[in-house]
């Protein structure tokens, strides 16, 4: 009962309030089953989190990075994913060990003004995420069917009905649909890599960090954008909550087992996300950088040049299909994160349809305005800007997460060991330093 007693001392709020109460503990976990049968019960939350690491915002930064600098920013994609694996492990451990998601933990720990401030920043991050989903889906509809961006943006408002329908079918159904779309994206990019034939020697060299990433301002700007697009703040809130949909035993043994299997699910899922992000950058480098098209910096340009440069008629179509699947997947997880953040910080429970409409309107209004005034180029620049905004918000989710999981009073026997404490603060410091540089460079 050590964790339970610590839990009661470490949190101010009523521990009986559950994160995503309507699906809390709704997914069966077999007791005393074999390794693979137990692991199968935990597969799902990691894939839903991985969606955020391959959303349309990532595409814009990866395409720009590959076209301008070849394979040299692959190391940033790799390091970002290693950061993500650690931070998502901390997020799921917080949820399992304490029964609190990150938003609830912030509300419990900080004063109300600080909590409100963190909530506002979290909502900005979710709005930026949803903005990327709206623009990405609209671009995909434009590429596949020739629909104007303004019409595509308006169509994205309709997916609220589909999402509500899926939520009513149960959390496991939602996870399976997300997984299916992820594997569709994987298949599309598997083909793209086959036809683009990236230089494997250059790829291996690109995985090694180099000083010029920091010393070259243009490269550093895109590198920070990749970091912001890869490690997404709303995913930390999301993972700490949705892992609690599993009905594992709420004792020390059950929590220890849940942390082990959830970490395997998360790490493998994020490896898939790394493959997709790396594939986008490699495709851009192989197709554009070495063909004299270093100016390619947005999704539309990339789509238009793929077929003629690769000598195929389906590369562009599969690219757009993967983009649409990515945008729709991100819609699901973005909505859940919005619900978790609002309920956790404010203890305010809105109807899912109302929460979805609010979130989507916040994204649609600026996207529609820019599309009408500035067209495709403006929306592409807005897509990259949304990732920079996410990067700036990241510290305000990472620091509380690291603080809480390093606190023995809150975590009990599941507190981070010394090497994780040191590593997690090192990662947080790097994120803060890079974002501080970006803010200074942008303002001054």
C-alpha positions in Angstrom: 0.0 0.0 0.0 3.0 2.3 -0.2 2.0 4.0 -3.4 -1.5 4.5 -2.2 -0.4 6.2 1.0 2.1 8.3 -0.9 -0.5 9.2 -3.5 -2.8 10.5 -0.8 0.0 12.7 0.6 1.3 13.9 -2.7 -1.9 15.3 -4.3 -4.3 17.9 -3.0 -7.4 17.0 -5.0 -9.8 14.1 -4.6 -8.0 11.0 -6.0 -11.4 9.5 -6.9 -11.8 11.8 -9.9 -10.7 9.8 -12.9 -9.1 10.9 -16.1 -11.5 10.2 -19.1 -13.9 8.7 -16.7 -16.2 7.3 -19.4 -13.5 4.9 -20.7 -11.3 4.6 -17.5 -10.3 1.0 -17.0 -12.5 -0.1 -19.9 -9.9 -2.2 -21.7 -9.5 -5.7 -20.3 -6.0 -6.8 -19.2 -5.7 -10.6 -18.7 -4.3 -11.7 -15.3 -1.5 -14.2 -15.1 -1.4 -14.5 -18.9 1.8 -15.0 -21.1 4.0 -12.1 -22.2 2.6 -11.6 -25.7 -1.0 -12.0 -24.6 -0.5 -9.3 -21.9 1.4 -7.1 -24.3 -1.4 -7.3 -26.8 -3.8 -5.8 -24.2 -1.5 -2.8 -23.8 -0.9 -2.1 -27.6 -2.9 0.9 -28.6 -2.1 4.0 -26.5 1.4 4.1 -27.9 0.1 4.1 -31.4 -2.4 6.9 -30.6 0.5 8.9 -29.2 2.7 8.1 -32.2 0.1 9.8 -34.4 1.2 13.2 -33.0 4.7 12.4 -34.2 3.7 12.0 -37.8 1.0 14.6 -38.2 1.0 17.1 -41.1 3.1 19.6 -39.2 6.0 17.1 -39.2 5.7 16.8 -43.0 6.3 20.5 -43.6 9.5 20.7 -41.5 10.8 17.3 -42.8 10.3 18.3 -46.4 12.0 21.7 -45.9 14.9 20.1 -44.0 15.5 17.4 -46.6 15.2 19.7 -49.6 17.5 22.4 -48.2 20.1 20.3 -46.4 19.9 16.8 -47.7 20.2 14.0 -45.1 22.1 16.2 -42.6 19.1 16.8 -40.3 18.3 13.1 -40.0 20.2 13.2 -36.7 17.7 15.8 -35.4 14.8 13.5 -36.3 16.6 10.6 -34.4 17.4 12.7 -31.3 13.9 14.1 -31.2 12.5 10.6 -31.2 14.8 9.5 -28.5 13.7 12.5 -26.5 10.1 11.5 -27.2 10.6 7.9 -26.1 11.9 9.1 -22.7 9.3 11.8 -22.2 6.4 9.5 -23.2 7.7 6.9 -20.8 7.6 9.5 -18.0 4.1 10.5 -19.0 2.7 6.9 -19.0 4.5 6.2 -15.7 2.9 9.3 -14.1 -0.5 8.1 -15.2 -0.1 4.5 -14.0 1.8 5.2 -10.7 -0.4 8.0 -9.5 -3.8 7.7 -11.3 -3.5 11.3 -12.3 -3.0 12.6 -15.8 -0.5 15.4 -16.3 -3.2 18.1 -16.4 -4.7 16.9 -13.1 -1.2 16.7 -11.6 -0.6 20.3 -12.5 -3.9 21.4 -11.0 -3.1 19.5 -7.8 0.5 20.8 -7.5 0.5 24.4 -8.6 -1.4 27.5 -7.4 -4.6 28.4 -9.3 -3.0 31.3 -11.3 -0.1 29.1 -12.4 -2.5 26.3 -13.2 -4.6 28.6 -15.3 -1.5 29.9 -17.1 -0.4 26.3 -17.9 -3.9 25.5 -19.1 -3.9 28.5 -21.5 -0.5 27.4 -22.9 -1.7 23.8 -23.3 -4.8 25.1 -25.2 -2.5 27.2 -27.5 -0.5 24.0 -28.2 -3.6 22.0 -29.0 -4.9 24.8 -31.2 -1.6 24.9 -33.1 -1.8 21.1 -33.4 -5.3 21.3 -34.7 -4.3 24.0 -37.1 -1.7 21.7 -38.6 -4.4 19.0 -39.0 -6.9 21.3 -40.6 -4.3 22.6 -43.1 -2.8 19.2 -43.8 -6.2 17.6 -44.5 -7.3 20.5 -46.7 -4.1 20.3 -48.7 -4.6 16.5 -49.1 -8.2 17.0 -50.3 -6.8 19.7 -52.7 -4.1 17.3 -54.1 -6.4 14.3 -54.4 -9.6 15.9 -55.7 -8.7 19.5 -56.7 -10.9 21.0 -54.0 -10.0 24.7 -53.2 -8.2 25.0 -49.8 -11.1 27.1 -48.4 -13.6 24.3 -49.2 -11.2 21.6 -47.8 -10.9 23.6 -44.6 -14.6 23.8 -44.2 -15.0 20.1 -44.9 -12.7 19.4 -41.9 -15.3 20.8 -39.7 -17.6 17.9 -40.6 -15.3 15.3 -39.2 -16.6 16.1 -35.8 -19.6 13.9 -36.5 -17.4 11.0 -37.5 -15.3 11.3 -34.4 -18.4 11.4 -32.1 -19.7 8.2 -33.8 -16.4 6.5 -33.3 -16.1 7.5 -29.6 -19.5 5.8 -29.0 -18.1 2.5 -30.3 -15.6 2.1 -27.5 -12.0 3.1 -27.0 -10.6 -0.2 -28.5 -12.4 0.5 -31.8 -10.8 4.0 -31.9 -7.4 2.5 -31.3 -7.8 0.0 -34.1 -8.9 2.6 -36.6 -5.9 4.8 -35.7 -3.5 1.7 -36.0 -5.0 0.9 -39.5 -4.3 4.5 -40.7 -0.8 4.4 -39.3 0.0 1.2 -41.3 -1.5 2.8 -44.4 0.9 5.7 -44.0 3.8 3.2 -43.5 2.8 1.3 -46.7 2.7 4.5 -48.7 6.1 5.7 -47.6 7.6 2.2 -48.0 6.7 2.5 -51.7 8.0 6.1 -51.9 11.4 5.0 -50.5 11.6 2.1 -53.0 11.2 4.4 -56.0 13.3 7.3 -54.6 16.3 5.1 -53.8 18.0 7.2 -51.1 21.8 6.9 -50.8 22.2 4.6 -47.8 25.7 5.8 -47.1 24.5 9.4 -46.9 21.6 8.3 -44.7 23.9 6.6 -42.2 26.1 9.7 -42.2 23.1 11.9 -41.7 22.2 10.0 -38.5 25.4 11.4 -36.9 25.0 14.8 -35.2 27.2 17.6 -36.6 28.1 21.1 -35.2 26.8 23.0 -38.3 23.2 22.2 -37.1 23.8 24.7 -34.3 26.1 27.1 -36.1 24.0 27.5 -39.3 21.0 29.7 -38.5 18.8 28.3 -41.3 19.5 24.8 -40.3 19.0 25.5 -36.6 15.6 27.1 -37.3 14.4 24.0 -39.2 16.0 21.7 -36.5 14.0 23.4 -33.8 10.9 23.1 -35.9 11.5 19.4 -36.3 11.9 19.2 -32.5 8.7 21.0 -32.0 6.9 18.9 -34.6 8.2 15.7 -33.2 8.0 16.1 -29.4 4.5 17.5 -29.0 3.2 18.9 -25.7 -0.3 17.7 -26.1 1.0 14.1 -26.4 2.3 14.2 -22.8 -1.1 15.0 -21.5 -2.7 12.5 -23.8 -0.5 9.5 -22.9 -0.7 10.1 -19.1 -4.5 9.8 -19.5 -5.2 7.1 -22.1 -2.9 4.6 -20.5 -5.5 4.5 -17.7 -8.0 3.0 -20.0 -6.4 -0.4 -19.1 -7.9 -2.2 -16.2 -4.6 -3.3 -14.6 -4.5 -4.1 -10.9 -4.1 -0.9 -9.0 -1.5 -2.3 -6.6 2.3 -2.1 -6.8 2.7 -5.3 -8.7 0.0 -4.4 -11.2 1.4 -0.9 -11.7 4.9 -2.3 -12.2 3.7 -4.7 -14.9 1.6 -1.9 -16.6 4.6 0.4 -16.8 6.7 -2.3 -18.4 4.2 -3.3 -21.1 3.1 0.3 -21.7 6.7 1.3 -22.2 7.2 -1.4 -24.8 4.1 -0.3 -26.6 5.2 3.3 -26.5 8.8 2.7 -27.6 7.9 0.4 -30.5 5.2 2.8 -31.7 7.5 5.8 -31.6 10.1 3.8 -33.6 7.4 3.5 -36.3 6.9 7.3 -36.1 10.7 7.7 -36.5 10.7 5.6 -39.6 7.9 7.7 -41.1 9.5 11.1 -40.2 12.9 9.9 -41.5 11.2 8.5 -44.7 9.7 12.0 -45.4 13.0 13.7 -44.9 14.9 11.0 -46.9 12.3 11.2 -49.7 12.7 15.0 -49.8 16.5 14.8 -49.8 16.7 12.1 -52.5 14.1 13.7 -54.8 14.6 17.4 -54.3 18.0 18.3 -52.8 20.1 16.3 -55.2 18.1 17.4 -58.3 18.6 21.1 -57.8 15.1 21.7 -56.2 16.4 22.9 -52.8 13.7 25.6 -52.8 10.9 23.0 -52.2 9.6 23.9 -48.7 6.0 22.9 -48.6 3.7 20.0 -49.2 2.1 21.2 -52.4 5.4 21.8 -54.2 6.6 18.4 -53.0 3.5 16.6 -54.4 3.7 18.3 -57.8 7.3 17.4 -58.3 7.3 13.8 -57.0 5.9 12.1 -60.1 8.0 13.9 -62.8 11.2 13.6 -60.7 10.7 9.9 -59.8 9.2 8.9 -63.1 6.1 7.3 -61.7 2.4 8.2 -61.8 1.4 7.0 -58.3 4.0 8.5 -56.0 2.1 11.8 -55.7 -1.2 10.0 -55.1 0.2 7.9 -52.3 1.8 10.9 -50.8 -1.5 12.7 -50.7 -3.3 9.6 -49.4 -0.8 9.3 -46.5 -1.2 13.0 -45.8 -5.0 12.7 -45.5 -4.7 9.6 -43.3 -2.2 11.5 -41.1 -4.6 14.5 -40.8 -7.6 12.4 -39.9 -5.6 10.4 -37.3 -4.4 13.6 -35.7 -7.9 14.8 -35.4 -8.8 11.9 -33.1 -5.9 12.3 -30.7 -6.1 16.1 -30.8 -9.7 16.0 -29.6 -8.9 13.6 -26.8 -6.0 15.8 -25.7 -8.3 18.8 -25.6 -10.8 17.0 -23.5 -8.1 15.8 -21.1 -6.5 19.2 -20.7 -9.8 21.0 -20.1 -11.1 18.4 -17.6 -7.7 18.1 -15.9 -6.8 21.7 -15.4 -10.3 23.2 -14.8 -12.3 20.1 -13.6 -14.7 21.3 -16.3 -16.5 18.6 -18.3 -18.1 19.7 -21.6 -20.1 17.6 -23.9 -17.7 15.9 -26.4 -19.4 17.6 -29.4 -19.1 21.0 -27.8 -15.5 20.6 -27.0 -14.7 19.4 -30.5 -16.5 22.3 -32.1 -14.6 24.8 -29.9 -11.3 23.2 -30.7 -12.0 23.0 -34.4 -13.3 26.6 -34.7 -10.1 27.9 -33.1 -8.1 26.2 -35.8 -10.5 26.8 -38.7 -10.8 30.6 -38.3 -7.1 31.5 -38.8 -6.6 28.8 -41.4 -9.6 30.0 -43.5 -8.5 33.6 -43.1 -5.0 32.9 -44.3 -6.3 30.7 -47.2 -8.6 33.4 -48.4 -6.0 36.2 -48.1 -2.8 34.5 -49.1 -3.6 31.2 -50.7 -1.5 28.1 -50.8 1.8 29.8 -49.9 0.3 31.5 -46.9 -1.2 28.2 -45.5 2.1 26.4 -46.0 3.9 29.1 -44.0 1.2 29.0 -41.3 1.8 25.2 -41.1 5.5 25.7 -40.4 4.7 28.5 -37.9 2.3 26.2 -36.0 5.2 23.8 -35.4 7.4 26.6 -34.1 4.6 27.6 -31.7 4.4 24.0 -30.5 8.1 24.0 -29.9 7.9 27.1 -27.7 5.0 25.6 -25.7 6.9 22.3 -25.1 8.9 23.4 -22.1 5.7 24.2 -20.1 4.7 20.6 -20.4 8.1 18.9 -20.0 9.2 20.7 -16.9 6.1 19.8 -14.8 6.3 16.2 -16.1 10.0 15.8 -15.1 9.4 17.5 -11.8 6.5 15.2 -10.8 8.1 11.9 -11.9 11.3 12.9 -9.9 9.2 13.5 -6.8 9.2 10.5 -4.4 6.3 11.9 -2.4 4.1 11.8 -5.6 5.5 8.6 -7.2 6.5 6.5 -4.2 8.5 3.4 -5.3 8.0 4.4 -9.0 10.0 7.6 -8.7 12.6 8.0 -11.4 16.0 6.4 -10.7 19.0 8.7 -10.6 20.1 8.2 -14.2 16.6 9.0 -15.4 16.4 12.1 -13.3 19.7 13.3 -14.7 18.8 12.4 -18.3 15.3 13.9 -18.1 16.6 17.2 -16.7 19.3 17.3 -19.4 16.6 16.8 -22.1 14.4 19.5 -20.5 17.4 21.9 -20.4 18.2 21.3 -24.1 14.6 21.9 -25.0 14.5 25.1 -23.0 17.8 26.3 -24.4 16.8 25.7 -28.0 13.4 27.4 -27.6 15.0 30.3 -25.8 17.4 30.8 -28.8 14.4 30.5 -31.2 12.5 33.1 -29.2 15.4 35.5 -29.1 16.2 35.1 -32.8 12.5 35.6 -33.7 12.0 38.7 -31.6 15.4 40.4 -32.0 
